[in-house]
Amino acid sequence: MKLFKYITITIITATIVSCSTKKEDMPQPFDTQTLLVIPPICTEAKSSETIGRSLSHHLTSIVSSDTRYAGDIPQLKDALKKENLVTDGQINGDEITRIGSAIRAHEIVCVRLISLSSYPPQRATAVIMLRSLEGNNSSKVSTLSLSLNDVENRKEFADFVKGQIRGPLGDRFVKKTNVNLEAAMLSNSEFNRYIGYKIAMSIKRMKY
């Protein structure tokens, strides 16, 4: 009889602990209108982190919603794996909807890097999905292509890193490229930050 009582108490305790753990593992729902940024889907984890952080940073001053980076929510770690976010080569809209709905996000951004070249001149192509989690869960999708071989991209990148590009003929009357820009042109980190900024600008056009 004592053995049966001990086993019963053990089972009940284990059940309570299990339920408590599951509850703690769930992220707390947001209490404001929030745009959730999924870490960009990319083969290089470091690039994904830099682009994602830059994207979140620039979205903060662009959108009216509170911007949150999903990579900062430990409970979402498993859900953010590539195999969950991509299906048949496409962003899995149903999965990101489930992630956003679980924490009551207002909107969710998911970016997939189709290509990313780290060799100068750096290039990148990305698919951007902006999904509303209100009403019928509608999505807007856009594509972004960047290349530092493109003159306009180079000029904008120069402004982004606070530099200047010298004239095409090295004209002595045109201020030379400063050291910061020359270094930035070779920096994958700076280019990844620029990608995050450009994605944020694309999202601004998609929203407004």
Buried (B, 14 or more C-beta within 10 A) or exposed (E): EEEEEEEEEEEEEEEEEEEEEEEEEEBEEBEEBBBBBBBBBBEBEEBBBBBBBBBBBBBBEBBEBBBBBBBEBEEBEEBBEEEBBBEEEEBBBEBBBEBBEBBBBBBBBBBBBBEBBEEEBBBBBBBBBBBBBEEEBEBBBBEBEBBBEBEEBBEBBBEBBEBBBBEEEEEEEEEBBBEBBBEBBEBBEBBBBBBBBBBBBBBEEBBE
